[in-house]
Amino acid sequence: MLQRQTVARCALCITVMLWAFFSWGCKENDGRADLLALARTAFAEKQYIEAERHYERYLQLYPHAENRWEVWNKLVEIARGVRGKPSAAAELLESMYLEFGLEPQRAQSVLHDLASLYEELHRRDRALEVWLKYQTLPDLSDRQQAEAHRRAARIYRDRGEYDLALESLRACLDMELPQDMHARCVYELAQTDIYMNNYRRAESLLRELQGMTAAESTVRALGMLALADVLQHQKRYAEARNVLKGIQDSYPNPQVIETRLRMLDDKLNR
């Protein structure tokens, strides 16, 4: 009889413990959902300070919650787009990479945004480190690889490391890319040649770009402005003028073209 009572008491204790455990789990889930709902509502209503507070608390209280990716991204959006603090957004992205760095798709998104932010902040050395890390991620498309090579090359060029810039851009050109992406790599390679005073090769590349009908209009216009610079440097003023006339309607800032045309007209009329 005593043994049966003991077993009954043990069963009752286990039942109570299980009830308490599941009850606590339900309360945690309810609290997590409520806090996230508060944050989402505040964000939708543009109550960004309140939303930020709720999102930060969510990350602190629920280190393994499934919605952490959404919450981190909202905090980055608030820091960068609302508060106008790209440095704070970069710090958040660094923390995101620590959490999601082993998930290839999410790591791609984080590192791309982080490298872009460091470029915006003129922290080129750190931006280059991130672009190089980005290139090592699995499952990058050719477009993604090409962009990383191109943007790394710009940083190398700004640092005067022209050989590394050329190496990065040649890797970009060796890829099977749509013409619009190929055109961007050609333009950056031509710019690097101009920095190196290699005007003949720059002209050849820019003439190639001139014939790319699928190139984006802005890239093509920038390329033709660079070609006019090369021609003007060689005192081929009439050719430079013809190139500029060809982009007078497509260049993003028409006043730049008008000013350059007046300067060339002065040289031609001397």
Short mmCIF file of the C-alpha atoms (twelve columns), coordinates in Angstrom:
data_MODEL
# 
_entry.id   MODEL 
# 
loop_
_atom_site.group_PDB 
_atom_site.id 
_atom_site.type_symbol 
_atom_site.label_atom_id 
_atom_site.label_alt_id 
_atom_site.label_comp_id 
_atom_site.label_asym_id 
_atom_site.label_seq_id 
_atom_site.Cartn_x 
_atom_site.Cartn_y 
_atom_site.Cartn_z 
_atom_site.pdbx_PDB_model_num 
ATOM 1   C CA . MET A 1   0.000  0.000  0.000   1 
ATOM 2   C CA . LEU A 2   2.793  2.378  0.989   1 
ATOM 3   C CA . GLN A 3   4.651  1.546  -2.204  1 
ATOM 4   C CA . ARG A 4   1.554  2.364  -4.277  1 
ATOM 5   C CA . GLN A 5   1.164  5.730  -2.523  1 
ATOM 6   C CA . THR A 6   4.819  6.536  -3.172  1 
ATOM 7   C CA . VAL A 7   4.459  5.700  -6.869  1 
ATOM 8   C CA . ALA A 8   1.315  7.834  -7.053  1 
ATOM 9   C CA . ARG A 9   3.083  10.760 -5.422  1 
ATOM 10  C CA . CYS A 10  6.019  10.443 -7.849  1 
ATOM 11  C CA . ALA A 11  3.641  10.336 -10.797 1 
ATOM 12  C CA . LEU A 12  1.876  13.427 -9.501  1 
ATOM 13  C CA . CYS A 13  5.198  15.255 -9.075  1 
ATOM 14  C CA . ILE A 14  6.260  14.369 -12.610 1 
ATOM 15  C CA . THR A 15  2.902  15.533 -13.959 1 
ATOM 16  C CA . VAL A 16  3.210  18.846 -12.129 1 
ATOM 17  C CA . MET A 17  6.777  19.324 -13.362 1 
ATOM 18  C CA . LEU A 18  5.794  18.585 -16.957 1 
ATOM 19  C CA . TRP A 19  2.841  20.946 -16.704 1 
ATOM 20  C CA . ALA A 20  5.116  23.675 -15.311 1 
ATOM 21  C CA . PHE A 21  7.678  23.088 -18.045 1 
ATOM 22  C CA . PHE A 22  5.194  23.236 -20.903 1 
ATOM 23  C CA . SER A 23  3.361  26.122 -19.272 1 
ATOM 24  C CA . TRP A 24  6.633  28.054 -19.072 1 
ATOM 25  C CA . GLY A 25  7.372  27.218 -22.711 1 
ATOM 26  C CA . CYS A 26  3.961  28.479 -23.792 1 
ATOM 27  C CA . LYS A 27  4.427  31.670 -21.807 1 
ATOM 28  C CA . GLU A 28  7.849  32.206 -23.384 1 
ATOM 29  C CA . ASN A 29  6.415  31.664 -26.864 1 
ATOM 30  C CA . ASP A 30  3.545  34.027 -26.087 1 
ATOM 31  C CA . GLY A 31  5.947  36.658 -24.745 1 
ATOM 32  C CA . ARG A 32  8.188  36.313 -27.765 1 
ATOM 33  C CA . ALA A 33  5.274  36.687 -30.170 1 
ATOM 34  C CA . ASP A 34  3.871  39.645 -28.227 1 
ATOM 35  C CA . LEU A 35  7.216  41.468 -28.191 1 
ATOM 36  C CA . LEU A 36  7.755  40.910 -31.899 1 
ATOM 37  C CA . ALA A 37  4.202  42.074 -32.625 1 
ATOM 38  C CA . LEU A 38  4.835  45.263 -30.632 1 
ATOM 39  C CA . ALA A 39  8.044  45.889 -32.576 1 
ATOM 40  C CA . ARG A 40  6.402  45.274 -35.949 1 
ATOM 41  C CA . THR A 41  3.471  47.539 -35.120 1 
ATOM 42  C CA . ALA A 42  5.728  50.343 -33.904 1 
ATOM 43  C CA . PHE A 43  7.865  50.049 -37.044 1 
ATOM 44  C CA . ALA A 44  4.815  50.087 -39.333 1 
ATOM 45  C CA . GLU A 45  3.556  53.199 -37.542 1 
ATOM 46  C CA . LYS A 46  6.999  54.841 -37.895 1 
ATOM 47  C CA . GLN A 47  7.547  54.839 -34.145 1 
ATOM 48  C CA . TYR A 48  11.145 53.906 -34.781 1 
ATOM 49  C CA . ILE A 49  12.610 54.563 -31.321 1 
ATOM 50  C CA . GLU A 50  9.994  52.317 -29.757 1 
ATOM 51  C CA . ALA A 51  10.439 49.700 -32.472 1 
ATOM 52  C CA . GLU A 52  14.198 49.734 -31.978 1 
ATOM 53  C CA . ARG A 53  13.780 49.233 -28.234 1 
ATOM 54  C CA . HIS A 54  11.462 46.238 -28.738 1 
ATOM 55  C CA . TYR A 55  13.707 44.678 -31.388 1 
ATOM 56  C CA . GLU A 56  16.793 45.026 -29.181 1 
ATOM 57  C CA . ARG A 57  14.961 43.483 -26.235 1 
ATOM 58  C CA . TYR A 58  13.836 40.600 -28.442 1 
ATOM 59  C CA . LEU A 59  17.457 39.810 -29.334 1 
ATOM 60  C CA . GLN A 60  18.485 39.961 -25.683 1 
ATOM 61  C CA . LEU A 61  15.689 37.734 -24.387 1 
ATOM 62  C CA . TYR A 62  15.483 35.143 -27.159 1 
ATOM 63  C CA . PRO A 63  18.960 34.107 -28.368 1 
ATOM 64  C CA . HIS A 64  17.645 31.136 -30.373 1 
ATOM 65  C CA . ALA A 65  14.390 32.527 -31.778 1 
ATOM 66  C CA . GLU A 66  13.558 31.819 -35.396 1 
ATOM 67  C CA . ASN A 67  12.777 35.460 -36.216 1 
ATOM 68  C CA . ARG A 68  16.179 36.855 -35.258 1 
ATOM 69  C CA . TRP A 69  17.165 37.371 -38.921 1 
ATOM 70  C CA . GLU A 70  14.157 39.635 -39.446 1 
ATOM 71  C CA . VAL A 71  14.880 41.516 -36.210 1 
ATOM 72  C CA . TRP A 72  18.543 42.123 -37.020 1 
ATOM 73  C CA . ASN A 73  17.642 43.442 -40.473 1 
ATOM 74  C CA . LYS A 74  15.060 45.825 -39.036 1 
ATOM 75  C CA . LEU A 75  17.659 47.210 -36.628 1 
ATOM 76  C CA . VAL A 76  20.077 47.736 -39.531 1 
ATOM 77  C CA . GLU A 77  17.329 49.481 -41.496 1 
ATOM 78  C CA . ILE A 78  16.579 51.797 -38.569 1 
ATOM 79  C CA . ALA A 79  20.264 52.586 -37.971 1 
ATOM 80  C CA . ARG A 80  21.036 53.294 -41.615 1 
ATOM 81  C CA . GLY A 81  17.837 54.556 -43.157 1 
ATOM 82  C CA . VAL A 82  16.114 56.277 -40.238 1 
ATOM 83  C CA . ARG A 83  18.852 57.450 -37.903 1 
ATOM 84  C CA . GLY A 84  21.339 58.025 -40.719 1 
ATOM 85  C CA . LYS A 85  24.150 56.268 -38.857 1 
ATOM 86  C CA . PRO A 86  25.930 53.926 -41.281 1 
ATOM 87  C CA . SER A 87  28.677 53.220 -38.733 1 
ATOM 88  C CA . ALA A 88  26.070 51.851 -36.301 1 
ATOM 89  C CA . ALA A 89  24.571 49.789 -39.124 1 
ATOM 90  C CA . ALA A 90  28.031 48.377 -39.886 1 
ATOM 91  C CA . GLU A 91  28.466 47.307 -36.260 1 
ATOM 92  C CA . LEU A 92  25.117 45.517 -36.406 1 
ATOM 93  C CA . LEU A 93  26.105 43.746 -39.618 1 
ATOM 94  C CA . GLU A 94  29.381 42.629 -38.039 1 
ATOM 95  C CA . SER A 95  27.333 41.030 -35.240 1 
ATOM 96  C CA . MET A 96  24.991 39.479 -37.788 1 
ATOM 97  C CA . TYR A 97  27.916 37.839 -39.557 1 
ATOM 98  C CA . LEU A 98  29.028 36.249 -36.288 1 
ATOM 99  C CA . GLU A 99  25.548 34.762 -35.925 1 
ATOM 100 C CA . PHE A 100 24.760 33.821 -39.523 1 
ATOM 101 C CA . GLY A 101 28.218 33.427 -41.097 1 
ATOM 102 C CA . LEU A 102 27.822 29.665 -41.511 1 
ATOM 103 C CA . GLU A 103 24.608 30.061 -43.546 1 
ATOM 104 C CA . PRO A 104 25.826 30.806 -47.112 1 
ATOM 105 C CA . GLN A 105 22.800 32.722 -48.408 1 
ATOM 106 C CA . ARG A 106 22.548 34.927 -45.348 1 
ATOM 107 C CA . ALA A 107 26.320 35.405 -45.202 1 
ATOM 108 C CA . GLN A 108 26.199 36.655 -48.806 1 
ATOM 109 C CA . SER A 109 23.617 39.279 -47.919 1 
ATOM 110 C CA . VAL A 110 25.415 40.413 -44.761 1 
ATOM 111 C CA . LEU A 111 28.894 40.678 -46.293 1 
ATOM 112 C CA . HIS A 112 27.644 42.451 -49.421 1 
ATOM 113 C CA . ASP A 113 25.863 45.088 -47.358 1 
ATOM 114 C CA . LEU A 114 28.782 45.366 -44.942 1 
ATOM 115 C CA . ALA A 115 31.369 45.917 -47.686 1 
ATOM 116 C CA . SER A 116 29.132 48.533 -49.320 1 
ATOM 117 C CA . LEU A 117 28.733 50.338 -45.998 1 
ATOM 118 C CA . TYR A 118 32.471 50.406 -45.376 1 
ATOM 119 C CA . GLU A 119 32.956 51.912 -48.842 1 
ATOM 120 C CA . GLU A 120 30.356 54.545 -47.976 1 
ATOM 121 C CA . LEU A 121 32.248 55.256 -44.743 1 
ATOM 122 C CA . HIS A 122 35.541 55.525 -46.709 1 
ATOM 123 C CA . ARG A 123 36.959 52.645 -44.684 1 
ATOM 124 C CA . ARG A 124 38.436 51.149 -47.837 1 
ATOM 125 C CA . ASP A 125 40.860 48.755 -46.151 1 
ATOM 126 C CA . ARG A 126 38.060 47.114 -44.201 1 
ATOM 127 C CA . ALA A 127 35.778 47.168 -47.264 1 
ATOM 128 C CA . LEU A 128 38.444 45.323 -49.243 1 
ATOM 129 C CA . GLU A 129 38.801 42.693 -46.513 1 
ATOM 130 C CA . VAL A 130 35.065 42.091 -46.604 1 
ATOM 131 C CA . TRP A 131 34.901 41.909 -50.417 1 
ATOM 132 C CA . LEU A 132 37.717 39.343 -50.412 1 
ATOM 133 C CA . LYS A 133 35.914 37.312 -47.743 1 
ATOM 134 C CA . TYR A 134 32.697 37.600 -49.780 1 
ATOM 135 C CA . GLN A 135 34.472 36.100 -52.802 1 
ATOM 136 C CA . THR A 136 35.233 32.922 -50.831 1 
ATOM 137 C CA . LEU A 137 31.575 32.168 -50.084 1 
ATOM 138 C CA . PRO A 138 30.047 29.132 -51.802 1 
ATOM 139 C CA . ASP A 139 27.335 29.330 -54.448 1 
ATOM 140 C CA . LEU A 140 28.024 32.886 -55.620 1 
ATOM 141 C CA . SER A 141 26.659 33.588 -59.085 1 
ATOM 142 C CA . ASP A 142 28.924 34.950 -61.821 1 
ATOM 143 C CA . ARG A 143 27.232 38.327 -61.406 1 
ATOM 144 C CA . GLN A 144 28.036 38.352 -57.699 1 
ATOM 145 C CA . GLN A 145 31.639 37.305 -58.280 1 
ATOM 146 C CA . ALA A 146 32.036 39.923 -61.006 1 
ATOM 147 C CA . GLU A 147 30.708 42.695 -58.786 1 
ATOM 148 C CA . ALA A 148 33.058 41.680 -55.971 1 
ATOM 149 C CA . HIS A 149 36.068 41.644 -58.311 1 
ATOM 150 C CA . ARG A 150 35.103 44.998 -59.795 1 
ATOM 151 C CA . ARG A 151 34.592 46.730 -56.468 1 
ATOM 152 C CA . ALA A 152 37.748 45.240 -54.971 1 
ATOM 153 C CA . ALA A 153 39.620 46.481 -58.045 1 
ATOM 154 C CA . ARG A 154 38.382 50.034 -57.467 1 
ATOM 155 C CA . ILE A 155 39.783 49.953 -53.938 1 
ATOM 156 C CA . TYR A 156 43.111 48.559 -55.153 1 
ATOM 157 C CA . ARG A 157 43.225 51.345 -57.738 1 
ATOM 158 C CA . ASP A 158 42.481 54.039 -55.165 1 
ATOM 159 C CA . ARG A 159 45.351 52.666 -53.072 1 
ATOM 160 C CA . GLY A 160 47.694 52.785 -56.057 1 
ATOM 161 C CA . GLU A 161 47.954 48.984 -56.225 1 
ATOM 162 C CA . TYR A 162 47.415 48.853 -59.971 1 
ATOM 163 C CA . ASP A 163 48.743 45.328 -60.533 1 
ATOM 164 C CA . LEU A 164 46.208 43.923 -58.075 1 
ATOM 165 C CA . ALA A 165 43.459 46.031 -59.648 1 
ATOM 166 C CA . LEU A 166 44.329 44.671 -63.100 1 
ATOM 167 C CA . GLU A 167 44.416 41.097 -61.783 1 
ATOM 168 C CA . SER A 168 40.992 41.482 -60.199 1 
ATOM 169 C CA . LEU A 169 39.477 43.018 -63.329 1 
ATOM 170 C CA . ARG A 170 40.950 40.379 -65.623 1 
ATOM 171 C CA . ALA A 171 39.276 37.762 -63.442 1 
ATOM 172 C CA . CYS A 172 36.039 39.674 -63.995 1 
ATOM 173 C CA . LEU A 173 36.538 39.787 -67.775 1 
ATOM 174 C CA . ASP A 174 37.300 36.060 -67.935 1 
ATOM 175 C CA . MET A 175 33.801 35.213 -66.686 1 
ATOM 176 C CA . GLU A 176 30.872 34.378 -68.928 1 
ATOM 177 C CA . LEU A 177 28.801 37.468 -68.191 1 
ATOM 178 C CA . PRO A 178 25.872 39.261 -69.800 1 
ATOM 179 C CA . GLN A 179 27.050 42.246 -71.802 1 
ATOM 180 C CA . ASP A 180 25.832 44.796 -69.263 1 
ATOM 181 C CA . MET A 181 28.031 43.266 -66.536 1 
ATOM 182 C CA . HIS A 182 30.939 42.763 -68.922 1 
ATOM 183 C CA . ALA A 183 30.697 46.441 -69.861 1 
ATOM 184 C CA . ARG A 184 31.163 47.498 -66.241 1 
ATOM 185 C CA . CYS A 185 34.350 45.458 -65.977 1 
ATOM 186 C CA . VAL A 186 35.636 46.921 -69.253 1 
ATOM 187 C CA . TYR A 187 34.944 50.445 -67.988 1 
ATOM 188 C CA . GLU A 188 36.791 49.848 -64.710 1 
ATOM 189 C CA . LEU A 189 39.754 48.309 -66.545 1 
ATOM 190 C CA . ALA A 190 39.916 51.334 -68.853 1 
ATOM 191 C CA . GLN A 191 39.827 53.660 -65.848 1 
ATOM 192 C CA . THR A 192 42.721 51.746 -64.301 1 
ATOM 193 C CA . ASP A 193 44.704 52.124 -67.525 1 
ATOM 194 C CA . ILE A 194 44.035 55.871 -67.448 1 
ATOM 195 C CA . TYR A 195 45.386 56.027 -63.889 1 
ATOM 196 C CA . MET A 196 48.495 54.238 -65.189 1 
ATOM 197 C CA . ASN A 197 48.773 56.670 -68.147 1 
ATOM 198 C CA . ASN A 198 48.244 53.768 -70.542 1 
ATOM 199 C CA . TYR A 199 46.044 55.814 -72.860 1 
ATOM 200 C CA . ARG A 200 46.366 53.601 -75.908 1 
ATOM 201 C CA . ARG A 201 44.965 50.517 -74.172 1 
ATOM 202 C CA . ALA A 202 42.352 52.633 -72.399 1 
ATOM 203 C CA . GLU A 203 41.159 53.969 -75.750 1 
ATOM 204 C CA . SER A 204 40.931 50.444 -77.162 1 
ATOM 205 C CA . LEU A 205 38.810 49.293 -74.224 1 
ATOM 206 C CA . LEU A 206 36.549 52.333 -74.359 1 
ATOM 207 C CA . ARG A 207 36.022 51.884 -78.104 1 
ATOM 208 C CA . GLU A 208 34.963 48.323 -77.288 1 
ATOM 209 C CA . LEU A 209 32.524 49.696 -74.710 1 
ATOM 210 C CA . GLN A 210 31.220 52.187 -77.279 1 
ATOM 211 C CA . GLY A 211 30.016 49.289 -79.413 1 
ATOM 212 C CA . MET A 212 28.231 47.431 -76.602 1 
ATOM 213 C CA . THR A 213 24.576 48.038 -77.332 1 
ATOM 214 C CA . ALA A 214 23.409 46.160 -74.219 1 
ATOM 215 C CA . ALA A 215 25.559 48.207 -71.833 1 
ATOM 216 C CA . GLU A 216 23.628 50.311 -69.333 1 
ATOM 217 C CA . SER A 217 23.196 53.857 -70.589 1 
ATOM 218 C CA . THR A 218 24.918 55.378 -67.545 1 
ATOM 219 C CA . VAL A 219 27.947 53.071 -67.814 1 
ATOM 220 C CA . ARG A 220 28.207 53.735 -71.528 1 
ATOM 221 C CA . ALA A 221 27.936 57.506 -71.002 1 
ATOM 222 C CA . LEU A 222 30.636 57.430 -68.315 1 
ATOM 223 C CA . GLY A 223 32.813 55.393 -70.642 1 
ATOM 224 C CA . MET A 224 32.403 57.896 -73.447 1 
ATOM 225 C CA . LEU A 225 33.281 60.770 -71.130 1 
ATOM 226 C CA . ALA A 226 36.451 58.872 -70.214 1 
ATOM 227 C CA . LEU A 227 37.147 58.310 -73.921 1 
ATOM 228 C CA . ALA A 228 36.796 62.047 -74.546 1 
ATOM 229 C CA . ASP A 229 39.329 62.634 -71.742 1 
ATOM 230 C CA . VAL A 230 41.771 60.228 -73.396 1 
ATOM 231 C CA . LEU A 231 41.352 61.874 -76.794 1 
ATOM 232 C CA . GLN A 232 41.678 65.360 -75.330 1 
ATOM 233 C CA . HIS A 233 44.862 64.326 -73.524 1 
ATOM 234 C CA . GLN A 234 46.242 63.338 -76.930 1 
ATOM 235 C CA . LYS A 235 45.090 66.699 -78.368 1 
ATOM 236 C CA . ARG A 236 42.591 64.994 -80.662 1 
ATOM 237 C CA . TYR A 237 40.052 67.679 -79.935 1 
ATOM 238 C CA . ALA A 238 37.699 67.153 -82.884 1 
ATOM 239 C CA . GLU A 239 37.340 63.442 -82.090 1 
ATOM 240 C CA . ALA A 240 36.766 64.216 -78.417 1 
ATOM 241 C CA . ARG A 241 34.070 66.723 -79.389 1 
ATOM 242 C CA . ASN A 242 32.266 64.150 -81.548 1 
ATOM 243 C CA . VAL A 243 32.295 61.629 -78.693 1 
ATOM 244 C CA . LEU A 244 30.818 64.184 -76.278 1 
ATOM 245 C CA . LYS A 245 28.112 65.206 -78.749 1 
ATOM 246 C CA . GLY A 246 27.091 61.548 -78.870 1 
ATOM 247 C CA . ILE A 247 26.274 61.479 -75.136 1 
ATOM 248 C CA . GLN A 248 24.893 64.992 -74.777 1 
ATOM 249 C CA . ASP A 249 21.370 63.665 -74.233 1 
ATOM 250 C CA . SER A 250 22.231 60.549 -72.212 1 
ATOM 251 C CA . TYR A 251 24.840 61.775 -69.717 1 
ATOM 252 C CA . PRO A 252 23.328 62.159 -66.209 1 
ATOM 253 C CA . ASN A 253 24.559 65.770 -65.850 1 
ATOM 254 C CA . PRO A 254 24.153 67.602 -69.206 1 
ATOM 255 C CA . GLN A 255 25.873 70.739 -67.878 1 
ATOM 256 C CA . VAL A 256 29.138 68.817 -67.584 1 
ATOM 257 C CA . ILE A 257 28.967 67.949 -71.280 1 
ATOM 258 C CA . GLU A 258 28.057 71.505 -72.271 1 
ATOM 259 C CA . THR A 259 31.024 72.894 -70.325 1 
ATOM 260 C CA . ARG A 260 33.390 70.369 -71.878 1 
ATOM 261 C CA . LEU A 261 32.088 71.135 -75.370 1 
ATOM 262 C CA . ARG A 262 32.692 74.866 -74.875 1 
ATOM 263 C CA . MET A 263 36.258 74.168 -73.743 1 
ATOM 264 C CA . LEU A 264 36.882 72.002 -76.803 1 
ATOM 265 C CA . ASP A 265 35.357 74.624 -79.111 1 
ATOM 266 C CA . ASP A 266 37.775 77.190 -77.671 1 
ATOM 267 C CA . LYS A 267 40.716 74.904 -78.383 1 
ATOM 268 C CA . LEU A 268 39.509 74.158 -81.916 1 
ATOM 269 C CA . ASN A 269 38.983 77.859 -82.713 1 
ATOM 270 C CA . ARG A 270 42.457 78.972 -81.672 1 
# 
